[in-house]
Each structure stands twice: as C-alpha cells, then as structure tokens.
Amino acid sequence: MTAQTVQSVSMTSYFLYGILIYLAAINIVAFFLYGIDKWKAQRNKWRVTEARLLWIAVAGGSIGALLGMKVWHHKTQHAKFRFGLPAILFLHLAIAIVAVYYFSH
C-alpha cells in the first residue's frame, strides 16, 4: 500500500466515524424530543411543532423518532407520523445502500 492509499483509508474511516456519531446524536435527540413533547402535551404546555418533529427525522433521526413514537405512545394516530416516519426511514436506508455500493466499487 502506498502512503496515499493509507491516508485515503484513514480519511474514509474518520468520515464514517463522523457520520455514525452524528446519526447516534440526532437519533438520541429525536427520541427525547418526542418524549418531551408528550410530557408537555399532558401538561398543556408549549409544544414542539409537528414540523420540527418531522424535520429531525428527515435530518437523520428517523430511528429515534420511530422509537420515541412507540415508547412514549406519541403521535401514533397521526397519518403523517404513522406512515411518514417509516417512509423517511426507508429513504434513509435506500440512500445508505446506494452509498455503500457506490463507495465500495
């Protein structure tokens, strides 16, 4: 292996670690954001907007949003959440599969 190849592999590893850290963080935030909104809803307090809840899923937090929806029993009757969050997750998985295929060739 040449020095340039080693450096390329190292940069790729750092990039992938960065993506994994970002995804872990955004999913944790999404999960707790659904819980916070549920807590606020039960107390008639200021709420997190539905748009914000959906956008955090689009930004990479779809797994955390789905888990938060299930664990906190929040937004489970709203069609845009019940069908939209799985659709967002499916899109994220499709992008990941294409990226893995593209970068492995």
Secondary structure as UniProt FT lines:
FT   HELIX           3..42
FT   TURN            43..44
FT   HELIX           50..56
FT   HELIX           57..61
FT   HELIX           62..72
FT   TURN            76..77
FT   HELIX           79..82
FT   HELIX           84..104
//
